[in-house]
């Protein structure tokens, strides 16, 4: 009996750690649209690192990968506008003055990054891991579908940061990008 009690928390921890994201978009959840940042409801992003501050980004540990140049671009952290196109298997995000971003559901390896994207009920989770940083994005829609909340968790050697970015759907055609 005592053994069963000890194994139960262990089994729960293993099962929780092994949970994986769904690769099928839930019915009724569509992030597609043009989204404008609501600065009153959003956290202010941290300033980008100065060139001499990115030395942590060049250290991958003993024998680990080395990054030259600036820290990786994180357009979701500073974007004030984004256009999302979502289909059954993926989504594309167009940020002004940034490279187009394509996110496919499931696990992908892209260069030095491993991206795991999928659904936890009606929330989209995109987790990007690299040495020395992990970025977890959680996208969720309001019940009326007009507010998109993006939670961003950054974990790096210099510490962890949590940001909340709130976007509203642009429905006025005069505000759409030309």
C-alpha positions as CSV (number, residue, x, y, z in Angstrom):
1,X,0.0,0.0,0.0
2,X,2.8,2.4,0.9
3,X,4.5,1.8,-2.5
4,X,1.3,2.6,-4.4
5,X,1.0,6.0,-2.5
6,X,4.6,6.8,-3.4
7,X,4.3,5.8,-7.1
8,X,1.1,7.8,-7.7
9,X,2.7,11.3,-7.4
10,X,5.7,10.0,-9.4
11,X,3.4,8.7,-12.1
12,X,1.4,11.9,-12.2
13,X,4.7,14.0,-12.5
14,X,5.8,11.8,-15.4
15,X,2.5,11.9,-17.2
16,X,2.3,15.7,-16.8
17,X,5.8,16.2,-18.1
18,X,5.1,14.0,-21.1
19,X,1.9,15.8,-22.1
20,X,2.0,16.9,-25.7
21,X,0.2,19.5,-27.7
22,X,-2.6,18.6,-30.1
23,X,-1.7,19.2,-33.8
24,X,-5.3,19.7,-34.9
25,X,-6.7,23.2,-34.7
26,X,-9.8,23.2,-32.4
27,X,-13.1,24.0,-34.1
28,X,-14.1,27.6,-33.8
29,X,-10.7,28.9,-32.9
30,X,-9.2,31.0,-35.7
31,X,-6.5,33.5,-35.0
32,X,-6.6,34.9,-38.5
33,X,-6.9,38.6,-38.9
34,X,-5.1,41.9,-38.5
35,X,-4.3,42.6,-34.9
36,X,-3.3,46.0,-33.3
37,X,-1.5,46.2,-29.9
38,X,-3.5,47.7,-27.1
39,X,-0.7,49.4,-25.2
40,X,-2.9,50.2,-22.2
41,X,-3.4,46.5,-21.5
42,X,0.1,45.3,-22.5
43,X,3.4,45.1,-20.8
44,X,6.2,47.3,-22.1
45,X,8.9,45.1,-23.8
46,X,12.4,45.2,-22.4
47,X,14.9,47.3,-24.4
48,X,16.9,45.2,-26.9
49,X,20.4,44.3,-25.7
50,X,23.2,46.5,-26.7
51,X,25.9,44.8,-28.8
52,X,28.3,44.3,-25.8
53,X,25.4,42.8,-23.7
54,X,24.8,40.0,-26.2
55,X,27.9,38.1,-25.0
56,X,25.7,35.7,-23.1
57,X,24.1,34.8,-26.4
58,X,27.5,33.8,-27.8
59,X,28.2,31.3,-25.0
60,X,26.6,27.9,-25.4
61,X,28.5,26.2,-22.6
62,X,31.3,23.8,-22.9
63,X,31.3,22.4,-26.5
64,X,27.8,23.9,-27.1
65,X,26.8,26.0,-30.1
66,X,28.1,29.5,-30.5
67,X,26.0,32.4,-31.6
68,X,27.8,35.3,-33.3
69,X,26.3,38.7,-33.5
70,X,23.2,40.0,-31.8
71,X,20.6,38.1,-29.7
72,X,17.9,36.3,-31.8
73,X,15.1,38.4,-33.2
74,X,11.9,38.2,-31.2
75,X,9.3,40.1,-33.2
76,X,6.4,39.0,-31.0
77,X,8.0,40.9,-28.1
78,X,8.0,44.3,-29.7
79,X,5.3,44.0,-32.4
80,X,2.6,46.7,-32.3
81,X,0.7,45.1,-35.2
82,X,0.6,41.6,-36.8
83,X,-1.4,39.9,-39.5
84,X,-2.1,36.2,-38.9
85,X,-3.2,33.7,-41.5
86,X,-4.2,30.3,-39.9
87,X,-5.2,27.1,-41.5
88,X,-5.7,23.5,-40.3
89,X,-1.9,22.7,-40.0
90,X,-0.1,26.0,-39.4
91,X,-0.2,29.8,-39.2
92,X,1.8,32.5,-40.8
93,X,2.5,35.8,-39.0
94,X,3.4,39.0,-40.9
95,X,5.0,41.6,-38.6
96,X,5.7,45.1,-40.1
97,X,9.4,45.4,-41.0
98,X,10.2,41.9,-39.8
99,X,10.7,38.6,-41.7
100,X,7.5,36.6,-42.3
101,X,7.1,33.8,-39.7
102,X,5.6,30.4,-40.5
103,X,4.6,28.1,-37.7
104,X,3.6,24.6,-38.4
105,X,1.9,22.5,-35.7
106,X,4.1,19.7,-34.3
107,X,7.8,19.7,-33.6
108,X,10.2,21.2,-36.1
109,X,14.0,21.6,-36.1
110,X,15.1,24.8,-37.8
111,X,18.9,25.3,-37.6
112,X,19.8,25.7,-34.0
113,X,16.2,26.0,-32.8
114,X,13.6,23.3,-32.0
115,X,10.0,24.6,-32.3
116,X,7.1,22.7,-30.8
117,X,3.7,24.2,-31.7
118,X,0.2,23.0,-31.0
119,X,-3.0,23.3,-29.1
120,X,-3.8,23.0,-25.4
121,X,-7.6,23.1,-25.7
122,X,-8.4,26.5,-27.3
123,X,-4.9,28.0,-26.6
124,X,-2.1,27.9,-29.1
125,X,1.3,27.2,-27.6
126,X,4.5,27.8,-29.5
127,X,7.7,26.9,-27.7
128,X,11.1,27.6,-29.2
129,X,14.2,26.1,-27.6
130,X,17.8,26.9,-28.3
131,X,20.9,27.3,-26.3
132,X,20.8,29.5,-24.2
133,X,17.2,30.6,-24.5
134,X,13.7,29.2,-24.4
135,X,10.7,31.2,-25.6
136,X,7.1,30.1,-24.8
137,X,4.2,31.9,-26.5
138,X,0.6,31.3,-25.5
139,X,-2.1,32.7,-27.8
140,X,-5.7,32.9,-26.6
141,X,-8.8,34.6,-28.0
142,X,-11.5,36.3,-26.0
143,X,-15.0,34.8,-26.2
144,X,-16.1,37.3,-28.8
145,X,-12.9,36.7,-30.9
146,X,-11.9,40.3,-31.0
147,X,-9.1,40.3,-28.4
148,X,-6.0,38.2,-28.8
149,X,-3.9,37.8,-25.6
150,X,-0.3,36.7,-26.1
151,X,1.6,35.6,-23.1
152,X,5.4,35.4,-23.6
153,X,7.7,33.6,-21.3
154,X,11.5,34.1,-21.9
155,X,13.9,31.9,-20.1
156,X,17.7,32.6,-20.5
157,X,20.9,32.6,-18.5
158,X,20.3,36.2,-17.5
159,X,17.0,35.4,-16.0
160,X,13.3,34.9,-16.8
161,X,10.9,37.4,-18.2
162,X,7.1,37.3,-18.5
163,X,5.3,39.7,-20.9
164,X,1.6,40.0,-21.6
165,X,0.7,41.5,-25.0
166,X,-2.9,42.3,-25.8
167,X,-4.1,42.9,-29.4
168,X,-7.5,43.9,-30.7
169,X,-8.9,42.8,-34.1
170,X,-8.8,45.5,-36.7
171,X,-12.1,45.5,-38.5
172,X,-12.1,49.0,-40.0
173,X,-10.9,48.7,-43.6
174,X,-9.2,52.1,-43.4
175,X,-6.8,50.7,-40.7
176,X,-5.8,47.6,-42.8
177,X,-2.3,47.6,-44.3
178,X,-2.2,48.7,-47.9
